[in-house]
Amino acid sequence: MKPDESLVSRLLDVIEHDIVPKTRAGVAAGNKIFGAAILKKSDLSLVLAETNNELENPLWHGEMHALKRFYEMPKEERPDTKDCLFLSTHEPCSLCLSAITWTGFDNFFYLFSHEDSRDAFAIPHDLKILKEVFRLEPGGYAAENAFWKSYSIPALVRDFPEPARERDTERIAQLSAIYAGLSQTYQKSKAENDIPLN
């Protein structure tokens, strides 16, 4: 599978039209801004999209909540993970990296990096846990390994020819602005929730 312009365009569509609306509702309730989706490799159709639901359970990060919902689907309707793409709005934390691995996905794509989560969205826990628990510096985990290959959407876009690079760079900027607004809403209300690492 070679990530091309049409795939990235579809992933950005899913973030904008499927994940963001769920995240708006989740943030309004007091949850964090992270979301995820699962798509079929064959036709890029959406299997499901989800968002963070840590108010219900601190383990329900966007990716974890998506996987929970995925495995709640009837088995006969649920595609094999090897036949799916995993999309995360933010680079998965150590918990979610493990869950993606344990469920058998051979890939994941993400829009915002761990550094973005810390610097742009004031949520430093991913990098802090990687450092404190695993002694890993930023970027220290194997982005390609025996289980999966990960893809940074902005890094893919930087390698596109024009006009696709300019178009998708603008789309990423627009999504960044949306998430910045969602982050401000979350930051203003987080003292009122009981999420352990808010």
Backbone torsions as a table, in degrees:
resi	resn	phi	psi	omega
1	MET	NA	116.4	177.9
2	LYS	-104.5	116.3	179.0
3	PRO	-64.5	118.9	-178.7
4	ASP	-118.6	-175.1	-175.5
5	GLU	-62.9	-38.4	-178.5
6	SER	-68.8	-37.6	177.5
7	LEU	-64.3	-47.9	-178.9
8	VAL	-62.6	-40.2	177.8
9	SER	-60.0	-41.5	178.5
10	ARG	-65.6	-42.0	179.1
11	LEU	-62.4	-41.4	177.7
12	LEU	-65.3	-36.6	175.4
13	ASP	-61.1	-44.4	-178.3
14	VAL	-63.8	-42.4	177.4
15	ILE	-59.6	-50.1	-175.5
16	GLU	-66.6	-44.2	-169.5
17	HIS	-98.8	-20.9	-176.1
18	ASP	-113.7	-41.4	-177.9
19	ILE	-84.7	-47.5	-175.6
20	VAL	-55.8	-44.9	179.2
21	PRO	-59.5	-40.0	177.2
22	LYS	-66.4	-37.7	-179.1
23	THR	-68.5	-38.1	175.8
24	ARG	-55.8	-46.8	-180.0
25	ALA	-66.7	-40.1	179.5
26	GLY	-64.6	-43.0	179.2
27	VAL	-66.9	-38.8	178.0
28	ALA	-60.1	-29.0	178.4
29	ALA	-83.9	-14.6	178.8
30	GLY	116.5	5.0	179.6
31	ASN	-85.4	164.3	177.0
32	LYS	-70.8	177.3	-169.7
33	ILE	-92.4	1.9	-172.3
34	PHE	-81.5	140.8	178.9
35	GLY	-143.1	170.2	-178.1
36	ALA	-155.0	163.4	177.0
37	ALA	-149.4	157.9	176.0
38	ILE	-123.8	131.3	-179.3
39	LEU	-126.1	153.2	173.4
40	LYS	-77.4	135.5	177.2
41	LYS	-64.7	-34.9	-171.2
42	SER	-62.9	-43.1	-175.7
43	ASP	-134.3	5.7	-179.7
44	LEU	61.6	21.6	176.2
45	SER	-73.6	150.3	-177.6
46	LEU	-79.3	126.8	172.9
47	VAL	-85.2	-49.4	174.5
48	LEU	-167.2	158.8	174.1
49	ALA	-131.0	144.7	179.8
50	GLU	-145.5	174.0	178.3
51	THR	-138.9	172.6	-180.0
52	ASN	-57.2	138.5	177.6
53	ASN	-138.9	47.0	-176.6
54	GLU	-67.9	-18.3	176.5
55	LEU	-65.3	-32.8	177.1
56	GLU	-77.5	-41.8	-176.6
57	ASN	-157.9	125.7	-177.0
58	PRO	-63.4	-10.1	175.4
59	LEU	-84.5	-13.0	-176.0
60	TRP	-83.0	61.6	167.7
61	HIS	-60.8	167.3	-178.1
62	GLY	-52.8	-46.6	-178.4
63	GLU	-68.4	-43.6	-179.0
64	MET	-63.8	-40.2	179.5
65	HIS	-67.1	-38.3	176.1
66	ALA	-62.7	-43.8	179.5
67	LEU	-66.0	-38.5	175.9
68	LYS	-57.7	-50.1	-179.6
69	ARG	-64.2	-38.0	179.6
70	PHE	-59.2	-46.4	-178.2
71	TYR	-80.2	-5.9	170.4
72	GLU	-84.6	-12.3	176.9
73	MET	-68.0	147.5	173.8
74	PRO	-57.5	138.2	-174.2
75	LYS	-55.6	-37.6	-178.1
76	GLU	-70.3	-16.9	178.6
77	GLU	-100.6	-9.9	-174.1
78	ARG	-94.6	120.0	178.6
79	PRO	-70.2	158.5	175.6
80	ASP	-67.4	141.3	-178.2
81	THR	-61.4	-28.1	178.0
82	LYS	-66.1	-18.7	179.7
83	ASP	-98.0	12.5	-174.2
84	CYS	-125.6	157.8	169.4
85	LEU	-103.2	142.4	176.4
86	PHE	-111.3	125.9	-178.0
87	LEU	-117.9	129.4	177.9
88	SER	-125.1	137.4	178.6
89	THR	-66.8	-33.2	-177.9
90	HIS	-126.5	147.4	179.4
91	GLU	-52.1	125.2	-173.2
92	PRO	-61.7	142.8	175.5
93	CYS	-74.1	178.5	-178.1
94	SER	-62.0	-37.7	176.4
95	LEU	-60.4	-48.9	-175.8
96	CYS	-73.4	-34.0	173.1
97	LEU	-57.4	-44.3	179.6
98	SER	-65.2	-43.0	-178.9
99	ALA	-64.3	-42.0	177.1
100	ILE	-60.1	-40.2	178.7
101	THR	-66.6	-50.6	-177.0
102	TRP	-62.6	-27.8	-178.6
103	THR	-88.6	-3.3	169.9
104	GLY	91.4	11.5	174.4
105	PHE	-69.0	141.2	178.7
106	ASP	-102.5	13.2	-177.4
107	ASN	-161.5	159.8	159.7
108	PHE	-156.3	151.3	179.3
109	PHE	-120.0	145.0	178.0
110	TYR	-143.3	152.8	-178.1
111	LEU	-93.6	-51.4	-176.4
112	PHE	-106.4	141.0	-177.4
113	SER	-82.9	170.5	173.0
114	HIS	-56.4	-40.1	179.2
115	GLU	-64.4	-38.2	175.5
116	ASP	-61.8	-42.6	179.1
117	SER	-58.5	-41.7	-179.8
118	ARG	-72.7	-49.5	-168.8
119	ASP	-87.0	-42.6	-176.6
120	ALA	-89.8	-26.8	-173.1
121	PHE	-118.3	4.9	174.8
122	ALA	55.4	36.5	176.0
123	ILE	-125.3	91.1	-172.2
124	PRO	-89.7	1.9	-168.1
125	HIS	-63.4	-35.9	-177.9
126	ASP	-58.6	-52.2	-179.2
127	LEU	-68.2	-36.8	-179.2
128	LYS	-65.4	-41.8	178.5
129	ILE	-66.3	-44.4	177.9
130	LEU	-57.8	-38.6	-179.3
131	LYS	-75.3	-49.6	-173.4
132	GLU	-74.2	-38.9	-175.8
133	VAL	-90.1	-42.2	-173.4
134	PHE	-107.8	-3.6	-179.2
135	ARG	59.3	34.6	179.8
136	LEU	-103.3	131.9	172.4
137	GLU	-75.3	164.6	176.7
138	PRO	-50.9	132.8	-178.7
139	GLY	77.1	11.0	-173.1
140	GLY	-80.3	-13.0	177.7
141	TYR	-83.2	160.8	-177.3
142	ALA	-78.1	107.5	-177.3
143	ALA	-69.7	-17.6	172.4
144	GLU	-135.5	128.4	-175.3
145	ASN	-151.5	-171.2	-177.1
146	ALA	-66.1	-17.7	-177.0
147	PHE	-97.3	-44.7	-174.0
148	TRP	-154.9	167.2	171.6
149	LYS	-121.5	134.4	179.8
150	SER	-106.3	154.0	-176.6
151	TYR	-135.0	125.0	170.4
152	SER	-83.9	120.6	-179.1
153	ILE	-61.0	-45.3	177.7
154	PRO	-60.1	-35.9	178.3
155	ALA	-66.6	-39.3	176.0
156	LEU	-61.4	-44.9	-177.4
157	VAL	-62.9	-37.4	-179.9
158	ARG	-60.0	-24.5	-179.8
159	ASP	-92.8	-2.7	-179.7
160	PHE	-75.0	151.1	172.1
161	PRO	-75.4	161.7	172.2
162	GLU	-73.6	149.9	5.1
163	PRO	-88.9	0.2	-176.7
164	ALA	-61.3	-39.7	-178.5
165	ARG	-61.0	-47.2	-179.4
166	GLU	-64.8	-42.6	-179.5
167	ARG	-60.9	-49.3	-176.2
168	ASP	-74.5	-30.0	174.4
169	THR	-62.6	-39.6	177.8
170	GLU	-67.3	-40.7	178.3
171	ARG	-62.9	-41.0	178.5
172	ILE	-63.6	-39.5	177.7
173	ALA	-62.7	-40.7	178.5
174	GLN	-64.8	-42.8	177.7
175	LEU	-66.1	-37.0	177.4
176	SER	-60.7	-40.0	178.4
177	ALA	-66.0	-39.9	177.3
178	ILE	-61.4	-47.0	-178.9
179	TYR	-68.9	-30.3	175.4
180	ALA	-62.4	-41.1	177.5
181	GLY	-66.3	-42.3	177.3
182	LEU	-63.1	-38.6	179.3
183	SER	-63.8	-42.0	178.5
184	GLN	-60.3	-42.2	178.2
185	THR	-61.7	-46.5	180.0
186	TYR	-62.4	-45.9	-176.9
187	GLN	-61.4	-35.3	-179.9
188	LYS	-69.4	-28.1	-173.7
189	SER	-106.5	-5.9	-169.7
190	LYS	-65.5	-26.3	179.2
191	ALA	-65.5	-19.1	-177.4
192	GLU	-87.8	-10.2	-179.0
193	ASN	-98.1	174.4	-179.9
194	ASP	-117.8	30.8	174.7
195	ILE	-69.8	125.1	-173.9
196	PRO	-56.5	-46.5	177.9
197	LEU	-110.4	80.6	-177.3
198	ASN	-94.0	NA	NA
